[in-house]
Amino acid sequence: MSPKKTDKTIQRPPVVVVMGHIDHGKSTLLDFIRKTDIVAGEAGGITQHVGAYQAEHISADGKKHPITFLDTPGHEAFCSIRERGAQAADIAILVVSAEDGVKPQTVEAYKAIQAEKIPFIVAINKIDKPNADINKTKQSLGENEIYLEGWGGDIPNVAISALKGTGVPELLDMVILVAELADLKTDPAKPAEGVIVESELDNRKGISATLLVKDGTLKTGTFLVAGDAYAPVRFIEDFKGVKIDSATASMPVRILGWTKIPDCGSDFITINTKKEAEKMIEEFVLEHVIPAKDSTVAAQLTASSASLPSGGLRRASPALASGDGGAKEGESFAGHNASKKEDDSKIVFLPLIIKADVIGSLQGINHEFEKIKHDKVRIKIVTEGIGDINENDVKTAMSDPEIIVIGFNADPDRKAASLIERSPVTVKTFKIIYELTEFVRDALMAKVPKEYIEESTGRAKILAIFNKEKDRQVIGGKVETGTISSGNDVKVIRREVEIGRGKIRELQEKKQRVSEVAEGHEFGVMVEAKVEIAVGDRIEAVRTVEKK
């Protein structure tokens, strides 16, 4: 969204996205810049949301430069969030560990930067570590077609220690230089426009969204529209949660009171009246959600978008939007478990109710679920949504004892917790995504139907018949292969054709009762079988084992 340059335009602060592989130090870098401790607050030290923050850098000439930073997750599950971060930014910092070099998410982040065609700086981090090797890291970058200045390319780079702050001022000076070259402008007289960075549901406050103002000025008393959702701007919170009167370009802010959850990554615009907002949403629904000719359904969908469903928010695809906000059974946010007729009736399903704190978390969860595949069992999303686990979720789970309720950064609310105590519902909550994924994978594999096969343990030739009484026969033989054990089931084989089955009741070797006879040894045995065994027949000892 490029602002038109007029004589009213002024320089605006750069929006910088920090990207890279998991645990390469992105959040630690931002912690040092903001002098806070966000990493300690993230479960497992892993960023699991897009964080939007503004900091002030004092350059070498003493000038103050505000810079907005976006911290994106490095975990592979959150690839769509990284892409969203790159779309919202003017400049990227690609963080690479001087210990590890280029890793899979480094390459993925680089591709997202290339796709958005934004300038970027490589920050070679962890230079304070004993195993750090800056030249080797630069070589690793070159091998992945990321060519740095002095190494066959023109990509600026700075060696830093995010933990100790070494090189960070130089990195921020480089950010300011790149921003000046990009000539970032805004018209403060324009109504604000920008992008939705993240959205979430608070059971007490309602739906809120983190916005990044890209151009213009956001003021109270106006209305924001993003897709088929709108919000009155009654008050504005900055990234610290402090209420402010207005927000200018490049500022991350939080707005509450949305009619429904706005899609992350969608653009927003500012208008003056509620009537205009409702009209724009109606036009959006007609154009994007349903065929234009179906105006009756369009009106219903538009009306439903203007009210927040009670008891938490369930998310369905736009084509399935309904007044109660419910997702149809079997449908998932990512679409990998969409309801359909299964040709194979032997498929076993693991039904799940998923609740998460924000939409980005749901995207990450569904991305991980895509990788859990088995030809006998599948994940079935009953419902999914954002917000706390509520009474409706628990009651839905009570209808089927197989359903597991899973919360990611989402706990049962008071009513749900009381109901859980009185019912046999399985509820699991997680704060780290790979722990959630591991639990679901284990639960899925536990439902894989067990298959059993018959395994031969030994084969013997019958040499003599000593006695026969009803179904019991005392015979003599010699073990040809394997072992014959007391209690074994046996196949009776004549001319390589199975003619019946029996069971070994007693086994002797050299007139001594034994539990097992090995290959090459002769034995006497009592076999219980309905078929009459003859000299020259063979018996094959078998056992039933679970197929691996």
C-alpha positions as CSV (number, residue, x, y, z in Angstrom):
1,M,0.0,0.0,0.0
2,S,2.1,2.9,-1.2
3,P,1.0,6.4,0.0
4,K,0.7,9.1,-2.7
5,K,3.5,11.6,-2.3
6,T,2.1,15.1,-2.1
7,D,3.5,18.4,-0.8
8,K,2.0,17.4,2.6
9,T,4.0,14.2,2.9
10,I,6.6,13.9,5.6
11,Q,9.2,11.2,6.5
12,R,7.8,8.3,8.5
13,P,9.7,5.8,10.7
14,P,10.6,2.5,9.2
15,V,8.8,-0.7,10.0
16,V,11.4,-3.4,10.5
17,V,10.6,-7.2,10.5
18,V,13.1,-9.4,12.4
19,M,13.3,-12.8,10.8
20,G,15.4,-16.0,11.0
21,H,15.7,-19.6,12.2
22,I,14.3,-20.6,15.6
23,D,16.7,-19.8,18.5
24,H,19.0,-17.7,16.4
25,G,18.4,-14.7,18.7
26,K,15.6,-12.6,17.0
27,S,13.7,-11.9,20.3
28,T,16.9,-11.5,22.3
29,L,17.9,-8.7,19.8
30,L,14.6,-7.0,20.3
31,D,14.9,-7.4,24.1
32,F,18.2,-5.6,24.0
33,I,16.8,-2.8,21.8
34,R,13.7,-2.4,24.0
35,K,15.5,-3.2,27.3
36,T,12.8,-5.7,28.2
37,D,12.7,-9.4,28.8
38,I,10.2,-10.8,26.4
39,V,12.0,-14.1,25.8
40,A,11.6,-15.1,29.4
41,G,7.9,-14.5,29.0
42,E,7.5,-16.7,25.9
43,A,6.9,-20.4,26.6
44,G,10.1,-22.3,25.9
45,G,11.8,-19.1,24.8
46,I,10.1,-19.4,21.4
47,T,8.2,-16.5,19.9
48,Q,4.8,-17.8,19.0
49,H,3.1,-14.6,17.8
50,V,3.9,-11.5,15.7
51,G,5.0,-8.9,18.2
52,A,4.8,-5.2,17.2
53,Y,6.8,-2.7,19.2
54,Q,8.3,0.8,18.7
55,A,11.7,1.8,20.0
56,E,13.8,4.9,19.7
57,H,17.4,4.9,18.5
58,I,19.8,7.7,19.0
59,S,22.2,7.8,16.1
60,A,25.9,8.8,16.3
61,D,24.9,12.4,15.4
62,G,22.6,12.6,18.4
63,K,19.3,12.5,16.5
64,K,16.4,10.4,17.7
65,H,14.9,7.9,15.3
66,P,11.7,6.0,16.1
67,I,11.7,2.5,14.6
68,T,8.9,0.0,14.6
69,F,9.9,-3.7,15.0
70,L,8.0,-6.8,14.1
71,D,9.2,-10.0,15.8
72,T,8.1,-13.1,13.9
73,P,8.3,-16.8,15.1
74,G,11.2,-18.9,13.9
75,H,9.4,-22.2,14.5
76,E,8.6,-24.0,11.3
77,A,4.9,-24.2,12.2
78,F,4.5,-20.4,11.9
79,C,5.5,-19.9,8.3
80,S,2.4,-18.0,7.4
81,I,3.0,-15.6,10.3
82,R,6.5,-14.9,9.0
83,E,5.1,-14.2,5.5
84,R,2.6,-11.8,7.1
85,G,5.4,-10.0,8.9
86,A,7.4,-9.5,5.7
87,Q,4.2,-8.1,4.0
88,A,3.8,-5.4,6.6
89,A,7.4,-4.3,6.8
90,D,9.6,-1.8,5.0
91,I,12.9,-3.3,5.9
92,A,13.9,-6.8,7.1
93,I,16.7,-7.9,9.4
94,L,17.6,-11.5,8.7
95,V,19.2,-12.9,11.9
96,V,21.7,-15.7,11.4
97,S,23.6,-17.5,14.2
98,A,27.4,-17.3,13.8
99,E,27.5,-20.8,15.4
100,D,25.0,-22.6,13.2
101,G,25.0,-20.7,9.9
102,V,22.0,-21.0,7.5
103,K,19.2,-23.2,8.6
104,P,15.9,-24.2,7.0
105,Q,13.8,-21.3,8.4
106,T,16.7,-18.9,7.4
107,V,16.1,-19.9,3.8
108,E,12.3,-19.7,4.2
109,A,12.6,-16.2,5.7
110,Y,14.9,-15.1,2.9
111,K,12.3,-16.3,0.3
112,A,9.6,-14.3,2.1
113,I,11.8,-11.2,2.0
114,Q,12.5,-11.8,-1.7
115,A,8.7,-12.2,-2.4
116,E,7.9,-8.9,-0.9
117,K,10.9,-7.2,-2.5
118,I,11.9,-5.2,0.6
119,P,15.5,-4.2,1.4
120,F,17.2,-6.2,4.2
121,I,20.2,-6.4,6.4
122,V,21.9,-9.6,7.6
123,A,22.6,-9.6,11.3
124,I,25.3,-12.3,12.1
125,N,24.4,-13.0,15.8
126,K,26.0,-14.8,18.7
127,I,29.5,-13.6,17.9
128,D,30.3,-13.8,21.7
129,K,29.9,-17.6,21.6
130,P,33.0,-19.9,21.7
131,N,32.0,-21.7,18.5
132,A,31.2,-18.5,16.5
133,D,32.7,-18.3,13.1
134,I,31.7,-15.2,11.1
135,N,33.6,-16.1,7.9
136,K,32.1,-19.6,7.9
137,T,28.6,-18.0,8.4
138,K,29.2,-15.7,5.5
139,Q,30.3,-18.6,3.4
140,S,27.1,-20.5,4.4
141,L,25.0,-17.5,3.3
142,G,26.8,-17.4,0.0
143,E,26.2,-21.1,-0.6
144,N,22.4,-20.3,-0.2
145,E,22.6,-17.4,-2.7
146,I,22.6,-14.7,0.0
147,Y,25.6,-12.7,-1.2
148,L,26.9,-10.2,1.4
149,E,29.0,-7.1,0.8
150,G,32.6,-8.1,0.4
151,W,31.5,-11.7,-0.5
152,G,30.4,-11.2,-4.0
153,G,27.2,-9.2,-3.3
154,D,25.7,-6.0,-2.1
155,I,23.7,-7.1,1.0
156,P,24.7,-5.1,4.0
157,N,25.6,-7.1,7.1
158,V,26.6,-6.4,10.7
159,A,28.2,-8.8,13.2
160,I,26.4,-8.6,16.6
161,S,25.9,-10.1,20.0
162,A,22.2,-9.6,20.8
163,L,22.8,-10.8,24.3
164,K,25.6,-8.3,25.1
165,G,24.6,-5.6,22.7
166,T,27.8,-5.7,20.7
167,G,27.3,-4.2,17.2
168,V,23.6,-3.4,17.9
169,P,24.0,0.4,17.6
170,E,25.8,-0.2,14.2
171,L,22.9,-2.4,13.1
172,L,20.3,0.3,14.0
173,D,22.4,2.9,12.2
174,M,22.3,0.7,9.1
175,V,18.5,0.4,9.5
176,I,18.2,4.2,9.5
177,L,20.5,4.5,6.4
178,V,18.5,1.9,4.5
179,A,15.2,3.7,5.5
180,E,16.6,7.0,4.2
181,L,17.4,5.4,0.9
182,A,13.9,3.9,0.8
183,D,12.5,7.4,1.2
184,L,9.5,6.4,3.4
185,K,6.7,9.0,3.3
186,T,3.3,9.5,4.9
187,D,0.6,12.1,4.6
188,P,-0.5,12.8,8.2
189,A,-3.7,14.6,7.0
190,K,-5.1,11.4,5.5
191,P,-7.4,9.0,7.3
192,A,-5.3,6.1,8.5
193,E,-4.8,2.9,6.5
194,G,-2.7,-0.1,7.2
195,V,-2.6,-3.8,7.9
196,I,-4.0,-6.2,10.6
197,V,-1.0,-7.8,12.3
198,E,-2.8,-10.0,14.8
199,S,-6.3,-10.5,16.2
200,E,-7.6,-12.2,19.4
201,L,-10.7,-12.7,21.5
202,D,-10.8,-11.6,25.1
203,N,-13.8,-13.0,27.0
204,R,-14.2,-9.8,28.9
205,K,-13.2,-7.1,26.4
206,G,-14.4,-8.8,23.2
207,I,-12.4,-9.0,19.9
208,S,-9.2,-6.9,19.6
209,A,-6.7,-6.5,16.8
210,T,-3.2,-5.3,16.6
211,L,-2.9,-2.9,13.7
212,L,0.1,-1.3,12.0
213,V,-0.7,2.2,10.6
214,K,1.1,2.4,7.3
215,D,-0.2,5.9,6.2
216,G,-2.2,8.8,7.6
217,T,-3.4,9.4,11.1
218,L,-5.7,7.2,13.2
219,K,-8.1,9.2,15.4
220,T,-10.8,8.3,17.9
221,G,-14.5,8.8,16.8
222,T,-13.9,7.1,13.4
223,F,-14.5,3.5,12.2
224,L,-12.1,0.9,10.8
225,V,-13.1,-1.6,8.2
226,A,-11.1,-4.8,7.4
227,G,-12.7,-7.2,5.0
228,D,-16.1,-8.1,6.5
229,A,-15.3,-6.8,10.0
230,Y,-15.5,-3.3,11.4
231,A,-14.7,-1.6,14.7
232,P,-15.6,1.9,16.2
233,V,-12.4,3.6,17.3
234,R,-13.6,4.6,20.8
235,F,-10.0,4.6,22.2
236,I,-6.5,3.7,20.9
237,E,-3.9,1.7,22.8
238,D,-0.2,1.9,21.9
239,F,2.0,-1.2,22.0
240,K,2.5,-0.7,25.8
241,G,-1.3,-0.7,26.4
242,V,-1.3,3.0,27.1
243,K,-4.4,4.9,25.8
244,I,-3.5,7.6,23.3
245,D,-5.6,10.2,21.4
246,S,-4.2,9.4,17.9
247,A,-1.7,7.2,16.1
248,T,0.5,8.2,13.2
249,A,2.2,6.2,10.4
250,S,4.4,3.2,11.4
251,M,2.8,3.0,14.9
252,P,1.5,-0.4,16.1
253,V,-1.8,0.0,18.0
254,R,-4.5,-2.1,19.5
255,I,-8.2,-1.5,18.8
256,L,-11.0,-3.3,20.6
257,G,-14.7,-3.8,19.8
258,W,-14.5,-5.5,16.3
259,T,-17.8,-7.0,15.1
260,K,-15.9,-10.2,14.2
261,I,-12.4,-11.4,14.0
262,P,-10.6,-9.5,11.2
263,D,-8.3,-11.7,9.1
264,C,-4.6,-11.3,9.9
265,G,-2.7,-9.7,7.1
266,S,-5.8,-8.0,5.7
267,D,-5.7,-4.2,5.0
268,F,-7.8,-1.8,6.9
269,I,-9.1,1.7,6.1
270,T,-10.7,4.5,8.1
271,I,-14.1,5.9,7.5
272,N,-16.3,8.3,9.3
273,T,-19.7,6.6,10.0
274,K,-21.1,3.3,11.0
275,K,-23.5,3.4,8.1
276,E,-20.5,3.6,5.7
277,A,-18.9,0.7,7.4
278,E,-21.9,-1.5,7.1
279,K,-22.3,-0.6,3.4
280,M,-18.7,-1.5,2.7
281,I,-19.0,-4.8,4.5
282,E,-22.2,-5.6,2.5
283,E,-20.3,-4.9,-0.7
284,F,-17.3,-7.0,0.5
285,V,-19.6,-10.0,1.2
286,L,-21.3,-9.7,-2.1
287,E,-18.0,-9.6,-4.0
288,H,-15.9,-12.1,-2.0
289,V,-18.0,-14.4,0.2
290,I,-20.9,-15.5,-2.0
291,P,-21.9,-15.2,-5.7
292,A,-23.3,-11.7,-6.4
293,K,-26.7,-13.0,-7.6
294,D,-27.4,-14.6,-4.2
295,S,-28.3,-11.3,-2.5
296,T,-30.6,-12.9,0.1
297,V,-27.8,-15.0,1.6
298,A,-25.6,-11.9,1.4
299,A,-27.9,-9.9,3.6
300,Q,-28.0,-12.8,6.1
301,L,-24.3,-13.0,6.2
302,T,-23.9,-9.3,6.5
303,A,-26.3,-9.2,9.4
304,S,-24.5,-12.1,11.2
305,S,-21.2,-10.3,10.9
306,A,-22.5,-7.4,13.0
307,S,-22.9,-9.4,16.2
308,L,-20.4,-11.3,18.4
309,P,-21.4,-14.9,19.1
310,S,-21.8,-15.7,22.8
311,G,-19.6,-18.1,24.7
312,G,-16.5,-17.6,22.6
313,L,-15.8,-17.4,18.9
314,R,-15.7,-20.3,16.5
315,R,-14.1,-19.7,13.1
316,A,-15.5,-21.1,9.9
317,S,-14.5,-20.3,6.3
318,P,-16.4,-17.3,4.8
319,A,-18.6,-19.5,2.7
320,L,-19.8,-21.3,5.9
321,A,-20.3,-18.1,8.0
322,S,-23.5,-18.4,10.1
323,G,-25.3,-16.5,12.8
324,D,-23.8,-18.6,15.6
325,G,-20.3,-18.4,14.2
326,G,-20.0,-22.2,14.3
327,A,-17.6,-24.2,12.2
328,K,-19.1,-27.3,10.7
329,E,-18.1,-30.6,12.0
330,G,-15.0,-32.0,10.4
331,E,-13.9,-28.7,9.0
332,S,-10.6,-27.2,10.0
333,F,-9.1,-23.7,9.6
334,A,-6.4,-25.0,7.3
335,G,-8.8,-27.2,5.3
336,H,-6.9,-30.4,5.7
337,N,-9.7,-32.2,7.5
338,A,-12.6,-30.8,5.5
339,S,-15.7,-33.0,5.8
340,K,-16.1,-35.5,3.0
341,K,-17.3,-39.0,2.3
342,E,-14.6,-41.5,3.0
343,D,-14.3,-44.4,0.6
344,D,-12.4,-46.5,3.2
345,S,-14.8,-47.3,6.0
346,K,-11.8,-48.6,8.1
347,I,-10.4,-45.1,8.7
348,V,-10.4,-44.3,12.5
349,F,-10.7,-40.6,13.5
350,L,-9.2,-38.7,16.4
351,P,-11.8,-35.9,17.1
352,L,-10.4,-32.7,18.5
353,I,-11.8,-29.4,19.7
354,I,-9.1,-26.7,19.4
355,K,-9.0,-23.4,21.2
356,A,-6.2,-20.9,20.8
357,D,-5.3,-17.4,21.9
358,V,-5.0,-15.8,18.4
359,I,-5.7,-16.7,14.8
360,G,-1.9,-17.0,14.1
361,S,-1.7,-19.8,16.7
362,L,-4.5,-21.7,14.9
363,Q,-2.7,-21.3,11.6
364,G,0.5,-22.7,13.2
365,I,-1.4,-25.6,14.8
366,N,-3.1,-26.5,11.5
367,H,0.2,-26.3,9.7
368,E,1.7,-28.9,12.1
369,F,-1.4,-31.1,11.8
370,E,-0.9,-31.2,8.0
371,K,2.3,-33.2,8.7
372,I,0.7,-35.8,10.8
373,K,-0.4,-38.4,8.3
374,H,-1.4,-42.1,8.6
375,D,-3.3,-44.3,6.2
376,K,-5.4,-45.8,9.1
377,V,-6.1,-42.9,11.3
378,R,-6.8,-39.2,10.8
379,I,-7.4,-36.0,12.8
380,K,-10.9,-34.7,12.7
381,I,-11.5,-31.1,13.9
382,V,-14.9,-30.9,15.5
383,T,-14.7,-27.2,16.1
384,E,-11.9,-24.7,16.5
385,G,-11.8,-21.1,17.6
386,I,-10.0,-18.4,19.6
387,G,-10.6,-17.5,23.2
388,D,-10.8,-19.6,26.4
389,I,-12.2,-23.1,26.5
390,N,-15.8,-22.5,27.4
391,E,-18.9,-24.3,28.5
392,N,-20.0,-25.0,25.0
393,D,-16.7,-26.7,24.1
394,V,-17.0,-29.0,27.2
395,K,-20.6,-29.8,26.4
396,T,-19.7,-30.7,22.8
397,A,-16.9,-32.9,24.1
398,M,-19.4,-34.6,26.5
399,S,-21.4,-35.8,23.5
400,D,-18.6,-38.1,22.4
401,P,-16.1,-39.6,24.9
402,E,-13.5,-39.8,22.1
403,I,-13.3,-36.0,21.7
404,I,-10.2,-34.3,23.2
405,V,-10.4,-30.6,24.0
406,I,-7.0,-28.9,23.4
407,G,-6.1,-25.4,24.4
408,F,-3.1,-23.5,23.1
409,N,-2.4,-20.5,25.4
410,A,-6.1,-21.0,26.2
411,D,-7.4,-22.3,29.6
412,P,-10.9,-23.3,30.7
413,D,-13.0,-20.4,31.9
414,R,-14.8,-20.6,35.3
415,K,-17.9,-22.3,34.1
416,A,-16.0,-24.7,31.9
417,A,-13.6,-25.6,34.7
418,S,-16.5,-26.4,37.0
419,L,-18.1,-28.6,34.3
420,I,-14.8,-30.4,33.6
421,E,-14.5,-31.4,37.3
422,R,-17.9,-33.1,37.1
423,S,-17.5,-34.8,33.7
424,P,-15.1,-37.4,32.2
425,V,-14.0,-35.0,29.5
426,T,-10.3,-35.0,28.4
427,V,-8.9,-31.4,28.3
428,K,-5.2,-30.7,27.6
429,T,-3.6,-27.2,27.5
430,F,-0.2,-26.3,26.1
431,K,2.0,-23.2,25.8
432,I,4.6,-24.7,23.4
433,I,3.4,-25.8,19.9
434,Y,5.7,-28.7,19.5
435,E,4.5,-30.2,22.8
436,L,0.9,-29.9,21.5
437,T,1.9,-31.6,18.3
438,E,3.7,-34.4,20.0
439,F,0.7,-35.1,22.2
440,V,-1.7,-35.2,19.3
441,R,0.6,-37.4,17.3
442,D,0.9,-39.8,20.2
443,A,-2.9,-39.8,20.7
444,L,-3.4,-40.4,17.0
445,M,-1.0,-43.3,16.9
446,A,-2.6,-44.9,20.0
447,K,-5.8,-45.2,17.9
448,V,-4.1,-47.1,15.1
449,P,-6.0,-50.4,14.9
450,K,-3.8,-53.3,15.9
451,E,-3.1,-55.9,13.3
452,Y,-2.0,-59.4,14.1
453,I,-0.1,-62.0,12.1
454,E,0.8,-65.6,12.6
455,E,4.5,-66.3,13.0
456,S,6.1,-69.7,12.7
457,T,8.5,-70.7,15.5
458,G,9.5,-74.2,14.3
459,R,8.7,-77.2,12.2
460,A,9.0,-80.9,12.9
461,K,8.5,-84.2,11.0
462,I,6.4,-86.9,12.6
463,L,8.3,-90.2,12.9
464,A,6.0,-92.4,15.0
465,I,2.4,-92.6,16.4
466,F,2.4,-94.0,19.9
467,N,-1.2,-93.6,21.1
468,K,-4.5,-92.1,20.2
469,E,-7.4,-91.4,22.5
470,K,-10.3,-89.2,21.2
471,D,-8.8,-85.9,20.2
472,R,-5.5,-86.5,21.9
473,Q,-2.6,-88.2,20.1
474,V,0.8,-89.1,21.5
475,I,3.4,-89.0,18.7
476,G,7.2,-88.8,18.1
477,G,9.1,-86.5,15.8
478,K,12.2,-84.6,15.1
479,V,12.6,-80.8,14.9
480,E,13.7,-79.7,11.4
481,T,13.8,-75.9,11.9
482,G,13.4,-73.5,14.8
483,T,11.9,-74.7,18.1
484,I,8.8,-76.5,19.3
485,S,7.4,-75.4,22.7
486,S,4.9,-76.7,25.1
487,G,1.6,-74.8,24.7
488,N,2.2,-73.9,21.0
489,D,-0.6,-73.9,18.5
490,V,0.4,-76.2,15.6
491,K,-0.6,-76.6,12.0
492,V,-0.8,-80.2,10.8
493,I,0.7,-80.3,7.3
494,R,0.5,-83.2,4.8
495,R,2.2,-83.0,1.4
496,E,2.7,-79.2,2.1
497,V,-1.0,-78.7,2.6
498,E,-2.5,-77.7,5.9
499,I,-5.1,-80.3,6.9
500,G,-6.0,-79.2,10.4
501,R,-4.9,-77.5,13.6
502,G,-4.1,-78.5,17.1
503,K,-2.3,-77.6,20.3
504,I,0.7,-79.1,22.1
505,R,-0.4,-80.2,25.6
506,E,2.8,-82.0,26.8
507,L,6.3,-82.2,25.5
508,Q,9.1,-84.6,26.3
509,E,12.7,-85.1,25.3
510,K,14.5,-88.3,26.4
511,K,11.5,-89.2,28.5
512,Q,11.9,-86.0,30.5
513,R,9.2,-83.3,30.5
514,V,10.5,-80.1,28.9
515,S,9.2,-76.8,27.8
516,E,11.0,-76.5,24.5
517,V,12.8,-78.7,22.0
518,A,15.5,-77.3,19.7
519,E,16.3,-77.9,16.0
520,G,17.8,-81.4,15.3
521,H,16.4,-83.0,18.5
522,E,13.9,-85.8,18.7
523,F,10.9,-85.6,21.1
524,G,7.6,-87.1,22.2
525,V,4.5,-84.9,22.3
526,M,0.8,-85.0,23.1
527,V,-1.1,-83.1,20.6
528,E,-4.8,-82.2,20.9
529,A,-6.3,-82.0,17.4
530,K,-9.5,-83.1,15.6
531,V,-7.6,-84.3,12.6
532,E,-5.7,-87.7,12.7
533,I,-2.0,-87.3,12.4
534,A,0.0,-89.8,10.4
535,V,3.7,-90.8,10.1
536,G,5.3,-88.5,7.5
537,D,3.1,-85.5,8.4
538,R,4.7,-82.3,9.7
539,I,3.6,-80.1,12.5
540,E,4.4,-76.3,12.4
541,A,4.4,-74.4,15.7
542,V,2.9,-70.9,15.3
543,R,2.1,-67.9,17.5
544,T,0.0,-64.8,17.0
545,V,2.0,-61.5,17.3
546,E,1.1,-57.9,16.7
547,K,2.1,-56.6,13.3
548,K,4.7,-53.8,13.6
